């Protein structure tokens, strides 16, 4: 009997994440006779295969395919899994991610009810900073029988999360993943979407993406220049696909704006590079490819910042281009209000560059007594063409926790009665204004300022409502010593509990060993460290350290190390930015410190302030 959906999971060395992935499938609220989960192991060298086998013994819907040799990317494992599949629909799941146990069954049944070629469900990104939307621009409403060209940003997220598609589509058109170090998803889904007739779009939670610090991938291991050359090849391929005209423009817009501006030129990596000519050379090659196919790059730019960058790039000399890009990347904007619309200009004025409209800029005007009731008032600065769709109270670190609130809108202001907030789960919240189809903006705490002499502090602050009930339930301070702790923010050490005499400043990620808790005269808790110094016990600055997985890491600060396996050097301890450089086996570096991520993963700090893994499989201590 054919299944409703085949779930394809390619696996390579994911033992730390597989349990959550597999158990999300086991707990799906669906008749498991309707599904099959096909795990394709690409010759893992850890316990991944053993873990899958332990679950397969008790669950008939789990199938295992072991490849004879490592293929080096998810492409071939996915192809093998799709050939084995018998489901009407196929979905791809990364082994370190998981499906929503409630939402995915509802979503796949709706897609099947519509007999849609393709389904787009809501995905969420989980990281040490909290839970955020992942590609909300393809799941902004519930709708059936949508044409792909009607979803303006359908090519902006071309990975597996939240997508299902008919198996017969890939069989009929012989669509498969190509073996690539980077970008295989882009080609596969671009070609697949071009064959789709109708789509079911859903706001139902479907897929959860793991972006915690410990999760490494081939994508993170690819440098920005390498990625750009691979993207240049993908651009050439897409130009040759002969896509329908509207889809072709959307696909090329995605590649130009996202891959060559947002992630290539509009980056700190580019600005810091001592070899900018390599960047310019590649952009010129991209423009040559477009011209060969009778396209003009500027026709695929919608973002006004990128349009300005492109126009300045075309000028002789790159001084103005670099000045503008530097201001844009570092957020050096000056804001002002004109005719009820907020505009921004860069810190350095450049001839010919016009101010950019912010679109929608909601500002909190406080709690006001209106007709005998307390009402929260928000002024909305926007052009008349911008349409407000809804307002939602959203938990500050978890967008999954959200509740729409009723409001009145007149005289350019939103009026929200306070009883609306009684419906919210206990959480600290931001207010979010949704506008048009894709727009969402958090409410600002203050109006914009553009004083020529004085810079307004905290201008970027958003309105934050702290739950009074939660605040009482969840103490603000650590009140019990259970072991070592990690700083999550920069903090000072003091000689006294009153914080009068500062001793030194500690960086985020520093490990500290409190021995006791002292209190100020007003009863505020302070941590007392081994050497008698005092620091804050505020949970916003310090968190308990998880010591259960430290055996495989270097935790005593070495003076010098040698790289055992090729790895990357990063500019941040979270490894969440483009690598600074590749490190080859045999390279040696001087180490000045060890800092920890918010998830308690140690990172080695080089003498020039960069970060690399402390994993003993990759690093050997010399002295």
LOLUMMAR-367615 format. One line per 4 residues: number of its first residue (from 1); for each residue x, y, z of C-alpha. Coordinates in nm, 3 decimals. Layout:
NUM) X Y Z | ...
***
This chain:
1) 0.000 0.000 0.000 | 0.135 0.342 -0.098 | 0.196 0.585 0.186 | 0.062 0.939 0.220
5) 0.407 1.086 0.283 | 0.767 0.966 0.271 | 1.005 1.146 0.506 | 1.363 1.134 0.375
9) 1.643 1.191 0.627 | 2.007 1.196 0.512 | 2.245 1.123 0.799 | 2.614 1.179 0.855
13) 2.758 1.197 1.209 | 2.453 1.342 1.382 | 2.446 1.128 1.697 | 2.390 1.430 1.924
17) 2.073 1.534 1.743 | 1.913 1.213 1.616 | 1.710 1.132 1.926 | 1.503 1.451 1.901
21) 1.468 1.407 1.524 | 1.349 1.045 1.544 | 1.123 1.095 1.843 | 0.947 1.382 1.666
25) 0.851 1.127 1.398 | 0.743 0.866 1.652 | 0.517 1.119 1.826 | 0.355 1.258 1.510
29) -0.020 1.265 1.568 | -0.094 1.062 1.257 | -0.166 0.699 1.171 | 0.191 0.575 1.124
33) 0.067 0.330 0.858 | 0.033 0.640 0.639 | 0.397 0.742 0.666 | 0.746 0.604 0.610
37) 1.069 0.752 0.742 | 1.366 0.659 0.525 | 1.701 0.722 0.695 | 1.995 0.713 0.452
41) 2.326 0.687 0.639 | 2.626 0.824 0.449 | 2.886 0.607 0.629 | 2.871 0.785 0.964
45) 3.176 0.731 1.184 | 2.993 0.801 1.511 | 2.694 0.620 1.670 | 2.435 0.759 1.427
49) 2.354 0.427 1.256 | 2.341 0.244 1.589 | 2.090 0.498 1.725 | 1.863 0.468 1.420
53) 1.874 0.088 1.436 | 1.774 0.093 1.804 | 1.454 0.281 1.712 | 1.386 0.083 1.392
57) 1.354 -0.240 1.593 | 1.039 -0.108 1.760 | 0.888 0.105 1.481 | 0.797 -0.049 1.146
61) 0.764 0.286 0.969 | 1.140 0.350 1.006 | 1.356 0.221 0.719 | 1.737 0.231 0.701
65) 1.960 0.246 0.395 | 2.339 0.233 0.450 | 2.545 0.366 0.161 | 2.858 0.166 0.069
69) 3.087 0.472 0.073 | 3.069 0.832 0.190 | 2.937 1.066 -0.079 | 3.038 1.393 0.090
73) 2.705 1.582 0.074 | 2.333 1.527 0.139 | 2.258 1.505 -0.235 | 2.308 1.135 -0.306
77) 2.150 1.017 0.022 | 1.842 1.223 -0.060 | 1.828 1.084 -0.415 | 1.857 0.728 -0.285
81) 1.582 0.793 -0.031 | 1.350 0.950 -0.291 | 1.394 0.649 -0.524 | 1.297 0.419 -0.236
85) 0.993 0.633 -0.145 | 0.636 0.512 -0.203 | 0.448 0.811 -0.059 | 0.219 1.037 -0.259
89) 0.420 1.322 -0.108 | 0.785 1.356 -0.011 | 0.934 1.579 0.254 | 1.303 1.619 0.336
93) 1.418 1.639 0.696 | 1.771 1.719 0.810 | 1.892 1.480 1.081 | 1.957 1.762 1.328
97) 1.609 1.915 1.283 | 1.266 1.788 1.384 | 0.904 1.795 1.269 | 0.619 1.951 1.464
101) 0.426 1.661 1.617 | 0.089 1.843 1.609 | 0.133 2.070 1.308 | 0.290 1.844 1.046
105) -0.001 1.593 1.040 | -0.256 1.876 1.005 | -0.045 2.030 0.729 | 0.006 1.714 0.522
109) -0.365 1.625 0.544 | -0.457 1.974 0.418 | -0.210 1.951 0.129 | -0.352 1.609 0.040
113) -0.712 1.735 0.069 | -0.622 2.011 -0.180 | -0.437 1.758 -0.398 | -0.170 2.028 -0.424
117) 0.156 1.973 -0.611 | 0.350 2.150 -0.339 | 0.299 2.253 0.023 | 0.458 2.532 0.225
121) 0.422 2.514 0.605 | 0.562 2.735 0.878 | 0.914 2.672 1.009 | 1.091 2.799 1.320
125) 1.462 2.851 1.384 | 1.591 2.750 1.728 | 1.918 2.904 1.849 | 2.085 3.013 2.171
129) 1.910 3.349 2.123 | 1.564 3.192 2.125 | 1.306 3.086 1.864 | 1.255 3.296 1.551
133) 1.061 3.266 1.225 | 1.233 3.081 0.941 | 1.120 3.196 0.595 | 0.786 3.342 0.712
137) 0.758 3.515 0.373 | 0.639 3.188 0.212 | 0.383 3.106 0.485 | 0.227 3.442 0.568
141) -0.133 3.323 0.518 | -0.352 3.012 0.483 | -0.441 2.963 0.118 | -0.511 2.685 -0.131
145) -0.446 2.657 -0.505 | -0.186 2.934 -0.507 | 0.028 2.974 -0.818 | 0.405 2.980 -0.748
149) 0.450 3.318 -0.918 | 0.197 3.468 -0.673 | 0.442 3.407 -0.385 | 0.686 3.691 -0.447
153) 0.964 3.547 -0.230 | 0.912 3.179 -0.308 | 1.281 3.138 -0.401 | 1.416 3.320 -0.094
157) 1.421 2.999 0.111 | 1.507 2.704 -0.112 | 1.601 2.447 0.152 | 1.389 2.156 0.282
161) 1.225 2.318 0.590 | 0.846 2.324 0.573 | 0.815 2.186 0.219 | 0.633 1.882 0.080
165) 0.596 1.790 -0.287 | 0.434 1.523 -0.499 | 0.662 1.228 -0.573 | 0.521 1.204 -0.926
169) 0.661 1.551 -1.006 | 1.024 1.451 -0.956 | 0.969 1.118 -1.131 | 0.791 1.270 -1.432
173) 1.049 1.546 -1.481 | 1.349 1.342 -1.359 | 1.449 1.601 -1.100 | 1.726 1.504 -0.858
177) 1.988 1.663 -0.635 | 2.328 1.723 -0.789 | 2.642 1.647 -0.592 | 2.763 1.986 -0.467
181) 2.939 2.112 -0.157 | 2.695 2.401 -0.141 | 2.379 2.507 -0.323 | 2.228 2.171 -0.419
185) 1.897 2.275 -0.259 | 1.884 2.590 -0.470 | 1.901 2.408 -0.803 | 1.669 2.127 -0.697
189) 1.389 2.345 -0.564 | 1.420 2.607 -0.840 | 1.366 2.339 -1.104 | 1.095 2.166 -0.900
193) 0.896 2.485 -0.832 | 0.903 2.565 -1.204 | 0.700 2.245 -1.263 | 0.443 2.316 -0.990
197) 0.086 2.412 -1.087 | -0.066 2.484 -0.745 | 0.050 2.526 -0.387 | -0.109 2.498 -0.044
201) 0.030 2.768 0.185 | -0.019 2.726 0.560 | 0.059 2.912 0.882 | 0.052 2.580 1.071
205) 0.383 2.502 1.249 | 0.550 2.220 1.056 | 0.930 2.216 1.083 | 1.189 2.313 1.346
209) 1.540 2.414 1.234 | 1.835 2.354 1.468 | 2.073 2.651 1.470 | 2.227 2.598 1.813
213) 2.599 2.670 1.848 | 2.701 2.303 1.857 | 2.546 2.223 1.519 | 2.808 2.230 1.241
217) 2.731 2.177 0.873 | 2.893 2.180 0.531 | 2.736 2.522 0.470 | 2.925 2.670 0.766
221) 3.244 2.510 0.637 | 3.230 2.696 0.304 | 3.405 3.034 0.282 | 3.231 3.344 0.148
225) 3.440 3.352 -0.171 | 3.392 2.980 -0.232 | 3.017 3.021 -0.185 | 3.010 3.314 -0.426
229) 3.182 3.115 -0.703 | 2.941 2.827 -0.647 | 2.652 3.076 -0.660 | 2.793 3.216 -0.985
233) 2.774 2.866 -1.136 | 2.419 2.827 -1.003 | 2.327 3.162 -1.161 | 2.451 3.038 -1.498
237) 2.248 2.720 -1.461 | 1.929 2.906 -1.367 | 1.972 3.141 -1.664 | 1.984 2.832 -1.887
241) 1.674 2.666 -1.734 | 1.427 2.863 -1.948 | 1.188 2.913 -1.658 | 0.849 3.082 -1.714
245) 0.909 3.458 -1.734 | 0.762 3.555 -1.395 | 0.933 3.271 -1.209 | 1.258 3.344 -1.388
249) 1.256 3.702 -1.259 | 1.178 3.587 -0.904 | 1.456 3.326 -0.913 | 1.718 3.566 -1.049
253) 1.608 3.838 -0.806 | 1.675 3.596 -0.521 | 2.022 3.504 -0.644 | 2.130 3.863 -0.713
257) 1.985 4.028 -0.403 | 2.043 3.754 -0.146 | 2.355 3.575 -0.268 | 2.554 3.858 -0.424
261) 2.441 4.160 -0.225 | 2.304 4.063 0.118 | 2.552 3.779 0.178 | 2.849 3.894 -0.029
265) 2.888 4.272 -0.070 | 2.663 4.387 0.215 | 2.883 4.213 0.477 | 3.150 4.290 0.733
269) 3.359 4.016 0.571 | 3.377 4.217 0.249 | 3.450 4.544 0.430 | 3.730 4.384 0.635
273) 3.886 4.208 0.339 | 4.229 4.319 0.220 | 4.150 4.163 -0.117 | 3.843 4.354 -0.230
277) 3.949 4.320 -0.593 | 3.855 3.950 -0.570 | 3.501 4.057 -0.472 | 3.483 4.313 -0.753
281) 3.612 4.061 -1.007 | 3.342 3.814 -0.915 | 3.061 4.073 -0.929 | 3.184 4.175 -1.276
285) 3.173 3.809 -1.383 | 2.816 3.783 -1.252 | 2.717 4.090 -1.452 | 2.880 3.943 -1.762
289) 2.676 3.622 -1.724 | 2.355 3.823 -1.703 | 2.445 4.031 -2.007 | 2.526 3.715 -2.203
293) 2.168 3.605 -2.140 | 2.035 3.954 -2.229 | 1.961 4.056 -1.871 | 2.052 4.370 -1.676
297) 2.148 4.327 -1.311 | 1.960 4.636 -1.194 | 1.633 4.480 -1.319 | 1.665 4.217 -1.046
301) 1.715 4.460 -0.758 | 1.418 4.572 -0.547 | 1.584 4.662 -0.216 | 1.659 5.039 -0.225
305) 1.986 4.990 -0.032 | 2.110 4.742 -0.291 | 1.997 4.967 -0.574 | 2.204 5.250 -0.426
309) 2.501 5.016 -0.381 | 2.475 4.902 -0.742 | 2.455 5.256 -0.879 | 2.758 5.365 -0.676
313) 2.948 5.051 -0.780 | 2.910 5.153 -1.144 | 3.090 5.485 -1.085 | 3.458 5.524 -1.156
317) 3.644 5.455 -0.834 | 3.489 5.276 -0.540 | 3.521 5.537 -0.263 | 3.152 5.638 -0.250
321) 3.043 5.276 -0.290 | 3.258 5.170 0.007 | 3.146 5.464 0.221 | 2.778 5.391 0.158
325) 2.820 5.016 0.206 | 3.012 5.067 0.529 | 2.738 5.290 0.670 | 2.464 5.049 0.560
329) 2.634 4.737 0.699 | 2.712 4.900 1.033 | 2.366 5.052 1.063 | 2.485 5.412 1.058
333) 2.150 5.560 0.967 | 1.997 5.894 1.058 | 1.617 5.900 1.079 | 1.361 6.178 1.046
337) 0.984 6.219 0.997 | 0.828 6.393 0.698 | 0.455 6.390 0.616 | 0.391 6.108 0.865
341) 0.657 5.885 0.704 | 0.995 5.793 0.855 | 1.295 5.824 0.625 | 1.657 5.722 0.677
345) 1.981 5.851 0.532 | 2.335 5.729 0.581 | 2.570 5.905 0.819 | 2.788 6.023 0.529
349) 2.601 6.222 0.269 | 2.664 6.108 -0.086 | 2.553 6.306 -0.390 | 2.264 6.152 -0.579
353) 2.154 5.917 -0.299 | 1.796 5.982 -0.189 | 1.646 5.908 0.155 | 1.483 5.565 0.198
357) 1.132 5.525 0.336 | 1.098 5.290 0.634 | 0.755 5.177 0.519 | 0.592 5.120 0.859
361) 0.728 5.268 1.183 | 0.501 5.213 1.486 | 0.588 5.414 1.800 | 0.453 5.365 2.153
365) 0.272 5.669 2.294 | 0.201 5.521 2.635 | -0.101 5.414 2.838 | -0.378 5.671 2.804
369) -0.713 5.709 2.981 | -0.977 5.724 2.707 | -1.348 5.727 2.788 | -1.281 5.590 3.133
373) -1.064 5.295 3.017 | -0.686 5.246 3.012 | -0.570 5.200 2.654 | -0.227 5.135 2.500
377) -0.171 5.383 2.217 | 0.065 5.331 1.924 | 0.119 5.589 1.653 | 0.189 5.436 1.313
381) 0.411 5.643 1.083 | 0.360 5.511 0.730 | 0.266 5.600 0.373 | -0.109 5.581 0.302
385) -0.051 5.282 0.073 | 0.070 5.061 0.361 | -0.216 4.851 0.500 | -0.214 4.728 0.861
389) -0.329 4.365 0.877 | -0.306 4.272 1.245 | -0.126 4.334 1.574 | 0.021 4.057 1.787
393) 0.182 4.028 2.130 | 0.487 3.805 2.074 | 0.710 3.649 2.341 | 1.049 3.820 2.328
397) 1.257 3.505 2.284 | 1.002 3.272 2.128 | 0.782 3.375 1.834 | 0.587 3.051 1.874
401) 0.424 3.213 2.177 | 0.205 3.483 2.024 | -0.148 3.613 2.047 | -0.328 3.854 1.814
405) -0.488 4.147 1.992 | -0.796 4.340 1.888 | -0.745 4.707 1.812 | -0.911 5.018 1.679
409) -0.726 5.221 1.417 | -0.802 5.585 1.345 | -0.615 5.915 1.327 | -0.297 5.724 1.244
413) -0.298 5.540 1.577 | -0.366 5.194 1.712 | -0.576 5.174 2.029 | -0.551 4.850 2.228
417) -0.761 4.793 2.540 | -0.567 4.641 2.828 | -0.803 4.344 2.867 | -0.651 4.209 2.542
421) -0.331 4.123 2.726 | -0.511 3.900 2.977 | -0.535 3.637 2.701 | -0.157 3.608 2.666
425) 0.042 3.317 2.816 | 0.283 3.435 3.086 | 0.577 3.579 2.893 | 0.762 3.906 2.836
429) 0.638 4.039 2.503 | 0.701 4.276 2.216 | 0.414 4.420 2.015 | 0.438 4.341 1.645
433) 0.249 4.522 1.369 | 0.189 4.312 1.056 | 0.135 4.512 0.737 | 0.064 4.433 0.373
437) 0.137 4.066 0.293 | 0.495 4.029 0.414 | 0.571 4.323 0.642 | 0.616 4.298 1.017
441) 0.762 4.562 1.246 | 0.817 4.561 1.622 | 0.681 4.869 1.798 | 0.953 5.124 1.875
445) 0.999 5.261 2.225 | 1.071 5.616 2.102 | 1.041 5.844 1.802 | 1.333 5.872 1.557
449) 1.592 6.147 1.606 | 1.833 6.320 1.371 | 1.996 6.590 1.583 | 2.310 6.712 1.406
453) 2.505 6.759 1.728 | 2.363 6.501 1.967 | 2.311 6.133 1.911 | 1.999 5.989 2.074
457) 2.081 5.689 2.295 | 1.872 5.374 2.273 | 1.706 5.489 1.952 | 1.689 5.130 1.828
461) 1.515 5.004 2.143 | 1.183 4.826 2.089 | 0.887 4.833 2.323 | 0.920 4.554 2.582
465) 0.637 4.459 2.818 | 0.764 4.256 3.117 | 0.503 4.020 3.260 | 0.447 4.119 3.625
469) 0.316 3.771 3.715 | 0.606 3.595 3.543 | 0.853 3.832 3.707 | 0.729 3.726 4.050
473) 0.727 3.356 3.961 | 1.065 3.353 3.791 | 1.323 3.518 4.016 | 1.552 3.767 3.849
477) 1.861 3.652 4.040 | 2.048 3.327 4.092 | 1.993 3.229 4.454 | 2.168 2.892 4.471
481) 2.522 2.783 4.377 | 2.521 2.457 4.183 | 2.860 2.476 4.007 | 3.047 2.684 3.750
485) 2.866 2.956 3.556 | 2.905 3.141 3.225 | 2.869 3.510 3.153 | 2.613 3.576 2.879
489) 2.689 3.949 2.876 | 2.989 4.164 2.957 | 3.012 4.222 3.333 | 3.246 4.374 3.591
493) 3.413 4.223 3.895 | 3.402 4.438 4.208 | 3.583 4.451 4.539 | 3.260 4.512 4.734
497) 2.892 4.408 4.724 | 2.788 4.769 4.671 | 2.970 4.774 4.335 | 3.169 5.086 4.432
501) 3.522 4.975 4.340 | 3.555 4.791 4.009 | 3.842 4.544 3.965 | 3.816 4.428 3.603
505) 3.575 4.361 3.317 | 3.489 4.007 3.199 | 3.391 3.916 2.843 | 3.074 3.724 2.752
509) 3.153 3.352 2.759 | 3.388 3.374 3.057 | 3.362 3.082 3.299 | 3.338 3.180 3.666
513) 3.336 2.968 3.983 | 3.110 3.119 4.251 | 3.157 2.985 4.603 | 2.878 3.167 4.783
517) 2.609 3.436 4.759 | 2.622 3.766 4.942 | 2.361 4.045 4.954 | 2.357 4.422 4.943
521) 2.199 4.630 5.219 | 1.879 4.625 5.012 | 1.888 4.245 4.976 | 2.013 4.222 4.616
525) 2.203 3.892 4.563 | 2.570 3.901 4.451 | 2.795 3.613 4.349 | 3.118 3.572 4.548
529) 3.396 3.411 4.341 | 3.690 3.196 4.452 | 3.926 3.492 4.486 | 3.673 3.693 4.690
533) 3.572 3.927 4.407 | 3.203 4.012 4.367 | 2.984 4.009 4.057 | 2.618 4.030 3.960
537) 2.383 3.736 4.018 | 2.137 3.874 3.759 | 2.022 3.594 3.524 | 2.044 3.834 3.230
541) 2.423 3.836 3.278 | 2.513 3.490 3.406 | 2.380 3.137 3.351 | 2.450 2.796 3.496
545) 2.708 2.592 3.307 | 2.624 2.252 3.160 | 2.925 2.031 3.233 | 2.782 1.701 3.104
549) 2.940 1.709 2.754 | 3.280 1.864 2.823 | 3.490 1.545 2.808 | 3.552 1.579 2.434
553) 3.671 1.940 2.465 | 3.987 2.117 2.581 | 3.887 2.306 2.895 | 4.226 2.410 3.040
557) 4.371 2.710 2.857 | 4.669 2.595 2.645 | 4.950 2.823 2.532 | 4.981 2.673 2.185
561) 4.781 2.421 1.981 | 4.809 2.230 1.654 | 4.519 2.164 1.415 | 4.462 1.787 1.372
565) 4.176 1.811 1.118 | 4.085 2.098 0.888 | 3.849 2.344 1.058 | 3.752 2.711 1.054
569) 3.858 3.027 1.237 | 3.564 3.255 1.329 | 3.525 3.610 1.450 | 3.259 3.520 1.708
573) 3.233 3.251 1.974 | 2.890 3.145 1.841 | 3.040 3.061 1.497 | 2.737 3.241 1.349
577) 2.919 3.455 1.094 | 3.126 3.384 0.786 | 3.459 3.219 0.880 | 3.764 3.444 0.901
581) 3.981 3.178 0.738 | 4.029 2.806 0.681 | 4.271 2.621 0.908 | 4.461 2.331 0.755
585) 4.582 2.026 0.943 | 4.925 2.095 1.092 | 4.877 2.470 1.147 | 4.979 2.598 1.491
589) 4.828 2.889 1.683 | 4.890 3.070 2.010 | 4.590 3.065 2.245 | 4.509 3.339 2.494
593) 4.186 3.220 2.653 | 3.885 2.987 2.649 | 3.536 3.134 2.623 | 3.209 2.940 2.624
597) 2.893 2.972 2.415 | 2.562 3.026 2.591 | 2.511 2.649 2.553 | 2.836 2.575 2.742
601) 3.048 2.478 2.441 | 3.411 2.589 2.490 | 3.589 2.788 2.218 | 3.961 2.854 2.197
605) 4.049 3.223 2.167 | 4.357 3.304 1.959 | 4.597 3.580 2.054 | 4.442 3.804 1.786
609) 4.091 3.756 1.927 | 3.943 3.501 1.687 | 3.774 3.172 1.782 | 3.809 2.805 1.688
613) 3.673 2.477 1.810 | 3.809 2.322 2.133 | 3.702 1.973 2.020 | 3.986 1.726 2.087
617) 3.912 1.546 1.760 | 4.024 1.860 1.576 | 4.280 2.018 1.808 | 4.595 1.894 1.980
621) 4.759 2.080 2.271 | 5.131 2.141 2.216 | 5.203 2.336 2.534
***
